Amino acid sequence: MSQTKTWTAETIAVGSELLLGGRLDTNSLFIADRLAACGVELRYKTTVGDDLSDMVSALKTALRRVRVVILTGGLGPTIDDLTREAVAQATGHRLSRRKAALDAMTARLAEWGRTPTTSQFRQAMIPARAEILSNPVGTAPGFSLVWKGSFLAALPGVPREMEPMVRDGVLPQLQAWMRTQKRISATPMIRRVLHTSGVPESVVDQALAGLVPKGCTIQLGIYASPMEVMVSLTGPAGAEGGATIEQLLKEARTRLGDIVYGEEDETMESVVGRLLNEQKLTLAVAESCTGGLIGHRLTQVPGSSAYVDRVAVTYSNRAKVEMLGVPSGVIERHGAVSADVAAAMARGIRERSGAAVGVSVTGIAGPGGATESKPVGLVYVGLDGGPGEGLTKEFRFHGGDRAVIKQRSSQAALDLLRRWLIRKGC
Amino acid sequence: MSQTKTWTAETIAVGSELLLGGRLDTNSLFIADRLAACGVELRYKTTVGDDLSDMVSALKTALRRVRVVILTGGLGPTIDDLTREAVAQATGHRLSRRKAALDAMTARLAEWGRTPTTSQFRQAMIPARAEILSNPVGTAPGFSLVWKGSFLAALPGVPREMEPMVRDGVLPQLQAWMRTQKRISATPMIRRVLHTSGVPESVVDQALAGLVPKGCTIQLGIYASPMEVMVSLTGPAGAEGGATIEQLLKEARTRLGDIVYGEEDETMESVVGRLLNEQKLTLAVAESCTGGLIGHRLTQVPGSSAYVDRVAVTYSNRAKVEMLGVPSGVIERHGAVSADVAAAMARGIRERSGAAVGVSVTGIAGPGGATESKPVGLVYVGLDGGPGEGLTKEFRFHGGDRAVIKQRSSQAALDLLRRWLIRKGC
């Protein structure tokens, strides 16, 4: 049993391919948020390969140091899928074939016009005394059990299978069990997030100095990434040392002002999409150095076909002239990377498309293409909303590679649009 | 001291924000590859927050179960940066301010026209007997030490600081130390990778059945992701149970044939770019459901401006007519998502741009927009390379959300182009 007096958790992700990284981990954010809402704090994240003794070692370590262990992965039908055996070894519970698990799997496969293969029978082998967690999407069931004062759940690693199983299976079971463990108090924690754009981390840091009063345990987190600085407030749902999260959040919004572009799960493209929808405006985009990234981001949002009319990626100068009507004299005089060309691109795409607003980017993403007066990272964004409604802005992005400069350029263009839409909507 | 008889490693990433995921982990792939080349196998990856007792616990666990521990993060100047203290506590080595570390930091800051702040002095506090690892990019030095038969290195978490410090500092030290540990043999391991596209995991699995002879310890890994099935062969550099990695790799290439689109670090867009460059051809793209993703991917490759002429993202039907000259009658008769429209889009963008080849995509990315006869996931890709050189292909992608369908559609279009370029180049 763990020695801690608060509710602590560890996730164990199983899979040799995960040891190598190179994949975006979204499971742990999901699990951490859901556990926090129940008053359980994620303290460790472990990744281990498909090796039985390593898995048993990781499980034993976790069961010793936290009260809640969530395993993901290793529940498939192949001999590499060893999570069931590892839990059996770590806890001393034998595996047995469960009729309920087998029936559910057979029924699921029948829907797909298939019957279980011999190897799929393995998926119905569940440690004794574990409760089966049904999988509403795939064939592999999960399971949960309580062992020496810790709660353990094993789930598939695929997010769209794991997420409903956490929500509908793990959390109700976990909360019911926590209520029986009276010596440990659970304080439900909440986490609120603000997303800011256009300023460095140090500016956000200064603006929020002294936000959390002394003695208050609410935690302020400030995290910089190429496209944004994210602010998080984590703490108990109620009042805490003279402040609540909602009060601090309100104060943070006031201090940060319009550099806050969104909250919680919002993205710059979803915010821009909402504003365009609200104002019933359509958008056309002319991209150069971003190469299609702005269009890609805008169209990640379901329903974006309602406001995205078209995007022209004019990588060559000829394309800028032909697709957007940028005068070739302007390119010759000012260069393709200039405020004048950005303005002509935004105007050109708006006029040719008939969209309400045109947005443009031109810049040097590197590593090649720089000159003495125009270094890598020099980027111009433009906006045209009709006569008298033209804007351009210059950026000099330092210290990033081609991918980062593309990201930051796309963010700068979408943020220019966001600010224009907010002013227009007022 | 660890009980293992081979060289095993664990990475510990420090930082509360890392517990929440949502970030691409590239450090572990880099570290795993470099360690494998020295004969050290990465067995565990642990992530822990900025909490001293959790860090000490994670360190003690790692020092017990592996021989090589690589810590990343927590070396900055703030009071949240606790890696130095955690190593001191876990190993019993006191921290002391090192003149060499302080001098290097002062010199680096002087280059930037700055002097060390009080908090930056903390960065020169290094555990006694540890060797300092100089940081060629930032201000925080790393350090390494040997403790009860295990090698431990602490490095910054920022990849562009960490990577040269591993290459030039950690690996030479580690290898020198390993040579003194004669009871454990180190077998340098190599890992070779093939990338395939266009077929499901089960097809790759069947094609490679029996590839690795019985008794051979070379490991075959097959990993599916939305855009590809990746094949890896991992094992000792020399002959092993009657086969070498290079022999198996050659056999795998033969068995898989042209579904292999690339090897090692190659991406579909880098391969397509190389083929276009070799054949001195230019490309224009007409995208609908992918929304700019194809252009974005193509332009991630440095130097892509040599062959990418332009991209038209024609989200609306009107844009298809105006930007590409798709006859509105064809859209009315067959619908915007049809082989005929895909063909007309590819032809239109090629003719209007004057590029050598045009590629197109039109499809239903969902969640909206489906009809009874045209479900979400129905996608047509097209290619036009001039008179008599037109192709279209239909895809029905199942079981993915909007983002996945966009990814798979972009991959299908680029793969069609790749195959066409290979035939043309022969």
Interface residues (C-beta under 8 A of the other chain):
Chain A: S16 E17 L18 L19 L20 G21 G22 R23 L24 D25 T26 N27 S28 L29 A32 L42 R43 Y44 K45 T46 T47 V48 G49 D51 D54 S57 A58 T61 R65 G221 Y223 S225 V285 E287 C289 T290 G291 G292 L293 I294 G295 H296 R297 L298 T299 Q300 P302 G303 S304 S305 V308 D309 R310 V311 A312 V313 T314 Y315 S316 R318 A319 E322 M323 R352 S353 G354 A365 G366 P367 G368 G369 R402 A403 K406
Chain B: S16 E17 L18 L19 L20 G21 G22 R23 L24 D25 T26 N27 S28 L29 A32 D33 L42 R43 Y44 K45 T46 T47 V48 G49 D51 D54 S57 A58 T61 R65 G221 Y223 S225 V285 E287 C289 T290 G291 G292 L293 I294 G295 H296 R297 L298 T299 Q300 P302 G303 S304 S305 V308 D309 R310 V311 A312 V313 T314 Y315 S316 R318 A319 E322 M323 R352 S353 G354 A365 G366 P367 G368 G369 R402 A403 K406
